[in-house]
Amino acid sequence: MTRTVDLVIAGGGPAGISTALHVQAANPQISTLVLEKARYPREKICAGGIGARAFRWLDRLGVQVDCPMVKLDAVALRLGGQTIVTRMPNIGVVVRRVEFDHALAKAAIARGIEVRDGCGVAAIAIDDDGVRVTTDTGEELRAKAIVGADGVAGVVRKQAGFPAHKLRAQVVELDTESVAGDQPRDTVVFDFDAQDLAGYAWDFPTLVAGAPMVCRGAYVIRTLGPDDAKARLGTYLRARGLDPARYRHKQYAERGWEPGAEISMPRVLLVGEAAGIDIATGEGIGQAIEYGAVAGPYLARAFDRDVFRFSDWAATVAGHHLGRQLWIRHQCYKWFYGPKRPAVERVMPRLPSLFQVAIEDFAGVPLSKLALMRGAGQFLAAYAREKMRPDD
Ligand SMILES: Cc1cc2nc3c(=O)[nH]c(=O)nc-3n(C[C@H](O)[C@H](O)[C@H](O)COP(=O)(O)OP(=O)(O)OC[C@H]3O[C@@H](n4cnc5c(N)ncnc54)[C@H](O)[C@@H]3O)c2cc1C
């Protein structure tokens, strides 16, 4: 027998659960079914760094995520042989995704949202009246619309026939003990010291089954040239006196947001990594939650009008903080990882106020106008100095 609901959300990660929570907040009458292919608690390969901005979205709904977290008060950048540390209280946290995603799903279930795990979307068919969804357990569903929140390898994108996406990153990570030279445990480290790498290595403090460990990894943007993230991580670890062969490597891909890319079609909306996240750093959890915050009221309006063309979804995202942040980071990524890298390395340490603004944005605190003005001044001064140098 075919079951009918208003909305099916494919994927019970942060984008899917956040969308379900925000739809419910905007209109509790909409019947939503979240289908999650895996069974909670399910692993997601991820370093688990989340800016406090993401929690502000959930706080507005009164949603608490009850799981272990390492609190962050500083970000360290290694660049051109220097380490630049910016301190700010409560920037964000590091979680284990196996715990965080389960806790977030439980918070949605506690509010009466139907989240079915161990039940994936196998196929979708779109017609004038709605969407027919076939699950991998053989069930048939009908809905007025479907949200693809099924991540980088999701089926909704493929089944609905969206064009292939270009911006891809390769990411590899593992957990080790602390070593001499590590930053304090309230600090995340982004290491950009390898000039020829379109990406970076990281050290994030983490808790593995309650034990303090460090998640280390390498993020490599494939679009800027093939590279081997695992080999890069090996080099990074050996420089810190760690033997890569001793640790279990976990590798996965990421999809970057592209300006102008299609992220909707009639009755189908993409959110989170299915749509695309920040290509410059690979940050995607906060963005996934924010996609949900934008999608919730957007979908509620569509149900109000009973119109599901979704033709202005990309423009709606672009007009929101989420879209502006993705756009700025997209502009930065080629500049930062491109041929002007030596100049970038000279300029960046002279821009502490811009770092502060970027971290305030991550933390979701209102941007300090003073830091913005100082940042703009520092940038112009550094740019003028660079102009007077011979080209690299
Ligand atoms: C190694 C690595 C490290 C990272 N570190 C960070 C970090 O520190 N901070 C950060 O912000 N981001 C990080 N990211 C990115 C982040 O993990 C993702 O951007 C984020 O998880 C996206 O959330 P999402 O909900 O869109 O997708 P996902 O978290 O991937 O969730 C998608 C869900 O859909 C389910 N699913 C898949 N197919 C189907 C189907 N057919 N039917 C139903 N369900 C389905 C999956 O099981 C999954 O639960 C990292 C990524 C990698 C690979």
The ligand as an SDF file (V2000), in Angstrom:
LIG
                    3D

 53 58  0  0  0  0  0  0  0  0999 V2000
   37.0300   13.9450    6.5870 C   0  0  0  0  0  0  0  0  0  0  0  0
   36.0070   15.0510    6.7050 C   0  0  0  0  0  0  0  0  0  0  0  0
   36.1340   15.9770    7.7340 C   0  0  0  0  0  0  0  0  0  0  0  0
   35.1880   16.9930    7.8710 C   0  0  0  0  0  0  0  0  0  0  0  0
   35.2990   17.8550    8.9250 N   0  0  0  0  0  0  0  0  0  0  0  0
   34.3730   18.8280    9.0890 C   0  0  0  0  0  0  0  0  0  0  0  0
   34.4430   19.6960   10.2150 C   0  0  0  0  0  0  0  0  0  0  0  0
   35.3040   19.5860   11.0890 O   0  0  0  0  0  0  0  0  0  0  0  0
   33.5060   20.6760   10.3230 N   0  0  0  0  0  0  0  0  0  0  0  0
   32.5190   20.8320    9.3990 C   0  0  0  0  0  0  0  0  0  0  0  0
   31.7080   21.7650    9.5360 O   0  0  0  0  0  0  0  0  0  0  0  0
   32.4190   19.9980    8.3310 N   0  0  0  0  0  0  0  0  0  0  0  0
   33.3070   19.0030    8.1680 C   0  0  0  0  0  0  0  0  0  0  0  0
   33.1820   18.1310    7.1220 N   0  0  0  0  0  0  0  0  0  0  0  0
   32.0240   18.2830    6.2070 C   0  0  0  0  0  0  0  0  0  0  0  0
   30.7480   17.7160    6.8600 C   0  0  0  0  0  0  0  0  0  0  0  0
   30.9930   16.4100    7.3290 O   0  0  0  0  0  0  0  0  0  0  0  0
   29.5890   17.6960    5.8750 C   0  0  0  0  0  0  0  0  0  0  0  0
   29.5990   18.8740    5.0990 O   0  0  0  0  0  0  0  0  0  0  0  0
   28.2520   17.5900    6.5960 C   0  0  0  0  0  0  0  0  0  0  0  0
   28.1490   16.3420    7.2290 O   0  0  0  0  0  0  0  0  0  0  0  0
   27.0900   17.7930    5.6430 C   0  0  0  0  0  0  0  0  0  0  0  0
   25.8830   17.5000    6.3040 O   0  0  0  0  0  0  0  0  0  0  0  0
   24.6440   16.8900    5.4990 P   0  0  0  0  0  0  0  0  0  0  0  0
   23.5620   16.6830    6.4880 O   0  0  0  0  0  0  0  0  0  0  0  0
   24.4030   17.7100    4.3080 O   0  0  0  0  0  0  0  0  0  0  0  0
   25.1620   15.4800    4.9630 O   0  0  0  0  0  0  0  0  0  0  0  0
   25.6240   14.1980    5.7720 P   0  0  0  0  0  0  0  0  0  0  0  0
   26.1280   14.5630    7.1020 O   0  0  0  0  0  0  0  0  0  0  0  0
   26.5150   13.4400    4.8540 O   0  0  0  0  0  0  0  0  0  0  0  0
   24.2720   13.4170    5.9860 O   0  0  0  0  0  0  0  0  0  0  0  0
   23.6320   12.7940    4.9080 C   0  0  0  0  0  0  0  0  0  0  0  0
   22.8130   11.6510    5.4660 C   0  0  0  0  0  0  0  0  0  0  0  0
   22.0440   11.0740    4.4060 O   0  0  0  0  0  0  0  0  0  0  0  0
   22.0570    9.6740    4.5550 C   0  0  0  0  0  0  0  0  0  0  0  0
   21.7700    9.1070    3.2470 N   0  0  0  0  0  0  0  0  0  0  0  0
   22.6080    8.9320    2.1890 C   0  0  0  0  0  0  0  0  0  0  0  0
   21.9560    8.3930    1.1560 N   0  0  0  0  0  0  0  0  0  0  0  0
   20.6870    8.2340    1.5570 C   0  0  0  0  0  0  0  0  0  0  0  0
   19.5180    7.7210    0.9400 C   0  0  0  0  0  0  0  0  0  0  0  0
   19.5530    7.2280   -0.3030 N   0  0  0  0  0  0  0  0  0  0  0  0
   18.3630    7.7060    1.6410 N   0  0  0  0  0  0  0  0  0  0  0  0
   18.3000    8.1860    2.9060 C   0  0  0  0  0  0  0  0  0  0  0  0
   19.3880    8.6500    3.5470 N   0  0  0  0  0  0  0  0  0  0  0  0
   20.5500    8.6910    2.8760 C   0  0  0  0  0  0  0  0  0  0  0  0
   23.4400    9.3590    5.0720 C   0  0  0  0  0  0  0  0  0  0  0  0
   23.4620    8.1020    5.7280 O   0  0  0  0  0  0  0  0  0  0  0  0
   23.6570   10.5320    6.0400 C   0  0  0  0  0  0  0  0  0  0  0  0
   23.1780   10.2270    7.3220 O   0  0  0  0  0  0  0  0  0  0  0  0
   34.1140   17.1080    6.9480 C   0  0  0  0  0  0  0  0  0  0  0  0
   33.9960   16.1810    5.9150 C   0  0  0  0  0  0  0  0  0  0  0  0
   34.9370   15.1640    5.7840 C   0  0  0  0  0  0  0  0  0  0  0  0
   34.7820   14.1800    4.6790 C   0  0  0  0  0  0  0  0  0  0  0  0
  1  2  1  0
  2  3  1  0
  2 52  2  0
  3  4  2  0
  4  5  1  0
  4 50  1  0
  5  6  2  0
  6  7  1  0
  6 13  1  0
  7  8  2  0
  7  9  1  0
  9 10  1  0
 10 11  2  0
 10 12  1  0
 12 13  2  0
 13 14  1  0
 14 15  1  0
 14 50  1  0
 15 16  1  0
 16 17  1  0
 16 18  1  0
 18 19  1  0
 18 20  1  0
 20 21  1  0
 20 22  1  0
 22 23  1  0
 23 24  1  0
 24 25  2  0
 24 26  1  0
 24 27  1  0
 27 28  1  0
 28 29  2  0
 28 30  1  0
 28 31  1  0
 31 32  1  0
 32 33  1  0
 33 34  1  0
 33 48  1  0
 34 35  1  0
 35 36  1  0
 35 46  1  0
 36 37  1  0
 36 45  1  0
 37 38  2  0
 38 39  1  0
 39 40  1  0
 39 45  2  0
 40 41  1  0
 40 42  2  0
 42 43  1  0
 43 44  2  0
 44 45  1  0
 46 47  1  0
 46 48  1  0
 48 49  1  0
 50 51  2  0
 51 52  1  0
 52 53  1  0
M  END
$$$$
